[in-house]
Amino acid sequence: MTEKKLQEERLDALVEAFKEDSDGYQNIETPRDSAGKKRLLRSLMNIRMPKALPASVLKMQDDYFTERNRENGIVAVNDIPTVREQGSSHHPEADHISIWQGDITRLAADAIVNAANSQMLGCFVPMHTCIDNCIHTYAGVELREECFRKMEQLKKQYGSDYEQPTAVPMLTDAYNLPAKKVIHIVGPIVQYHLTPELEQELADCYSRTLDLCLENGLKTVAFCCISTGVFRFPNKKASEIAVKTVTRWLEDHPGAMERVIFNVFKNEDKAYYEENLNDKAYYEGNFNVDKFQKKY
């Protein structure tokens, strides 16, 4: 049997297993086409509460995502050029920073950063396009279970209404993702207008994530654009804070990180990061590290 045929059989079996496991969707009609089956499987995974899954189904899920990774192509950190290799040599950390516009679930970094919500259980909206949904989907159901266990432990310590505070990272395994670990962090939410406190919280997201990498021996990390989606942090300002905070942290911790990747989805974000990292006058004239550190 070819691997393609075997993958099709895995998909069929997983759809039926997750339907049977679901609360109220056992009789939902299964699409005949492969794309429809994939959408249904992802939707059933998205709405599934954290609970045990039979070992045979879990293995089938893991095999399915292993083959999906192979089909989609795993991206190694060394496959992504640094800022210097892209032609910008003036940035003080040009050998340790990259901009990459790609699917973070393909990236084989030591850690990838997930923009989480305060419940820390992933996105439950079927087929939602947020990074939280994508990471939880392609890691597999084990990720939500681990997040649930960690949150239950924290609730025992801090009370049943505990929610993860803004800018406090949580480290988990990555399961079926090519990355080794996932760092989940809750970014600041802009309700009405941007404030210095919100800017500081976003800076803390980056610095504390890097602190966690240092504590756990993680040498490569990919940041998503924290808080710039439904949390409404202005994209341009977010990129400025991210670049300045990471630059200062790397300068304060020489040799601690081999690579920090700014993973962007939108062309808009890519342009902002390129502007901040490639503007020679910005770094030679306008970027006063000591002044910036006092603010962030």
C-alpha positions in Angstrom: 0.0 0.0 0.0 1.3 3.5 -0.9 1.9 6.1 1.8 -0.8 8.3 0.1 -3.4 5.5 0.3 -2.4 4.8 3.9 -2.8 8.5 4.8 -6.2 8.5 3.2 -7.2 5.5 5.4 -5.9 7.2 8.5 -7.9 10.3 7.7 -11.1 8.3 7.2 -10.6 6.3 10.4 -9.7 9.5 12.4 -12.8 11.3 11.3 -15.0 8.4 12.4 -13.2 8.1 15.7 -13.5 11.7 16.5 -17.1 11.7 15.5 -17.8 8.8 17.9 -15.8 10.6 20.6 -17.7 13.9 20.2 -20.6 15.2 22.2 -23.5 15.2 19.8 -21.9 15.0 16.4 -21.9 11.2 16.0 -24.4 11.4 13.1 -22.9 14.3 11.3 -22.5 13.5 7.6 -18.9 12.9 6.5 -17.9 14.7 3.3 -16.7 12.5 0.4 -13.8 14.7 -0.6 -10.4 14.8 1.2 -10.5 18.5 1.8 -13.9 18.2 3.5 -12.8 15.4 5.6 -9.8 17.4 6.8 -12.0 20.3 7.7 -14.4 18.1 9.7 -11.5 16.4 11.5 -10.0 19.7 12.4 -13.3 21.1 13.6 -14.0 18.0 15.8 -10.5 18.4 17.3 -11.1 22.1 17.9 -14.3 21.7 19.9 -13.1 18.7 21.8 -12.6 19.2 25.6 -9.4 17.8 27.1 -9.8 14.2 28.0 -8.2 10.9 27.3 -8.2 9.4 23.9 -7.9 5.6 23.2 -4.2 4.7 22.7 -5.0 3.2 19.2 -6.6 6.4 18.0 -3.9 8.5 19.6 -1.2 6.5 17.7 -3.2 6.9 14.4 -3.5 10.6 15.0 0.3 10.9 15.6 1.1 8.8 12.5 -1.3 11.0 10.5 0.4 14.2 11.6 3.9 12.8 11.1 3.1 12.1 7.5 1.4 15.5 7.2 4.7 17.1 8.3 6.6 15.2 5.7 4.2 16.2 3.0 4.2 19.8 3.9 7.9 20.0 4.4 9.7 20.7 7.7 11.6 24.0 7.8 14.9 23.9 9.7 16.1 27.0 11.4 19.3 27.0 9.3 17.1 27.1 6.2 16.0 30.6 7.2 18.6 33.3 6.4 19.6 35.7 9.1 19.2 39.5 8.8 22.9 39.7 7.8 22.5 37.0 5.2 19.6 38.9 3.8 21.9 41.8 3.2 21.7 43.9 6.4 24.9 44.0 8.3 24.4 47.0 10.5 22.0 45.6 13.1 23.9 44.7 16.3 22.4 41.2 16.4 22.3 40.6 12.6 23.7 37.1 13.0 21.1 36.0 15.5 17.8 37.4 14.2 15.6 36.4 11.2 12.4 37.5 9.6 10.4 34.6 8.2 7.0 34.7 6.5 5.8 31.1 6.7 3.7 28.5 8.6 5.0 28.3 12.1 3.7 24.7 12.4 6.4 23.6 9.9 9.3 25.1 11.8 11.8 22.8 13.6 12.9 25.3 16.2 13.7 24.5 19.8 10.5 26.5 20.6 7.7 28.3 18.9 5.6 30.9 20.6 1.8 30.6 20.8 -0.4 33.7 21.3 -2.7 32.1 23.8 -5.8 33.2 25.7 -6.0 33.4 29.5 -7.7 29.9 29.8 -4.6 28.4 28.1 -6.6 25.6 26.4 -6.4 26.7 22.8 -9.0 28.0 20.5 -12.3 26.2 20.5 -13.8 27.9 17.4 -13.9 25.3 14.6 -11.5 26.1 11.8 -10.5 29.5 13.2 -7.4 30.9 11.5 -5.7 32.2 14.7 -2.3 30.8 15.5 -3.6 29.3 18.8 -6.0 27.2 16.7 -3.4 26.1 14.2 -0.8 25.1 16.8 -3.3 23.1 18.9 -4.7 21.4 15.8 -1.4 20.2 14.4 0.2 19.4 17.7 -2.7 17.0 18.4 -5.0 16.6 21.3 -2.2 15.9 23.7 -1.3 19.6 23.8 -4.7 20.6 25.1 -4.5 17.9 27.7 -1.1 19.0 29.0 -2.3 22.7 29.1 -5.4 21.5 31.0 -3.3 19.6 33.6 -1.0 22.6 34.1 -3.9 24.9 34.6 -5.6 22.5 37.0 -2.4 22.5 39.1 -2.3 26.3 39.1 -6.0 26.4 40.1 -5.2 24.2 43.1 -2.6 26.7 44.1 -4.3 30.0 43.3 -8.0 29.2 43.3 -10.6 27.8 40.9 -11.1 31.1 39.1 -7.4 31.3 38.1 -6.5 32.5 34.6 -3.0 32.9 33.2 -1.8 36.4 33.7 -0.6 38.6 30.8 3.0 38.1 29.9 3.6 35.0 32.0 4.8 32.2 29.7 3.9 28.6 30.0 6.2 25.8 28.5 4.8 22.6 27.0 5.9 19.8 24.7 5.1 20.3 21.0 3.9 16.7 20.4 3.3 16.3 16.6 4.8 19.7 15.6 8.4 19.7 14.3 9.4 22.1 17.1 10.6 20.7 20.4 8.5 22.9 22.7 5.7 25.5 22.6 5.8 28.6 24.7 2.3 29.9 25.4 1.9 33.5 26.4 -1.1 35.8 26.9 -0.5 39.2 25.2 -2.0 42.5 26.2 -5.5 43.3 25.0 -6.1 46.9 23.6 -9.6 47.7 24.6 -9.8 51.4 23.7 -6.4 53.0 23.1 -2.8 52.1 23.5 -1.2 53.0 26.9 2.3 52.8 28.3 1.2 50.0 30.5 0.1 47.9 27.5 3.3 48.6 25.7 5.3 47.4 28.8 3.2 44.3 28.9 4.0 43.5 25.3 7.7 44.1 25.9 7.5 41.7 28.9 6.0 39.0 26.7 9.2 39.0 24.6 11.7 39.4 27.4 10.1 36.8 29.7 9.8 34.3 26.8 13.5 34.7 26.2 14.2 34.3 29.9 12.3 31.0 29.8 14.3 29.8 26.8 17.5 30.6 28.8 16.3 28.7 31.8 15.4 25.6 29.7 18.4 25.5 27.4 16.3 26.4 24.3 18.7 28.1 21.8 16.3 28.9 18.9 12.8 30.4 19.2 10.2 31.7 16.7 7.9 34.5 17.9 4.6 35.1 16.3 3.2 38.7 16.2 1.9 38.7 19.7 -1.4 40.6 20.3 -1.7 42.0 16.8 -4.8 40.0 15.9 -8.0 40.0 17.8 -6.2 41.6 20.8 -5.9 44.7 18.6 -2.4 45.9 19.4 -1.3 48.2 16.5 1.0 46.2 14.2 3.6 48.8 13.6 4.1 49.7 17.3 4.1 46.0 18.2 6.9 45.3 15.7 8.9 48.2 17.1 8.6 46.9 20.7 9.4 43.4 19.6 12.6 44.3 17.8 13.8 46.7 20.5 13.1 44.3 23.4 14.7 41.3 21.7 17.7 43.3 20.6 18.3 44.6 24.1 17.9 41.1 25.6 20.3 39.6 23.2 22.9 42.3 23.9 22.4 41.7 27.6 22.8 37.9 27.2 25.6 37.3 24.7 25.7 33.8 23.3 22.4 32.8 25.0 20.4 32.4 21.8 21.6 31.0 18.4 18.5 32.4 16.6 15.4 34.5 17.3 12.9 34.4 14.4 10.2 36.9 13.9 7.5 34.8 12.2 5.1 37.0 10.3 1.9 36.1 8.4 0.8 39.4 6.8 2.8 41.4 4.3 2.2 44.4 6.5 4.0 42.9 9.4 6.9 41.7 7.2 7.4 45.3 6.0 7.4 46.7 9.5 10.0 44.2 10.8 12.2 44.8 7.8 12.0 48.5 8.4 12.9 48.2 12.0 15.7 45.7 11.4 17.2 47.2 8.2 17.1 51.0 8.8 20.7 51.8 9.4 20.0 55.4 10.5 17.5 54.1 13.0 20.1 52.0 14.8 23.1 54.4 14.4 21.2 57.5 15.4 17.8 57.0 16.9 18.1 53.8 18.8 19.3 54.7 22.3 19.3 51.4 24.2 19.7 53.0 27.7 16.8 55.3 27.0 14.7 52.5 25.7 15.4 50.2 28.6 14.1 52.8 31.0 10.7 52.7 29.2 10.5 49.0 28.6 
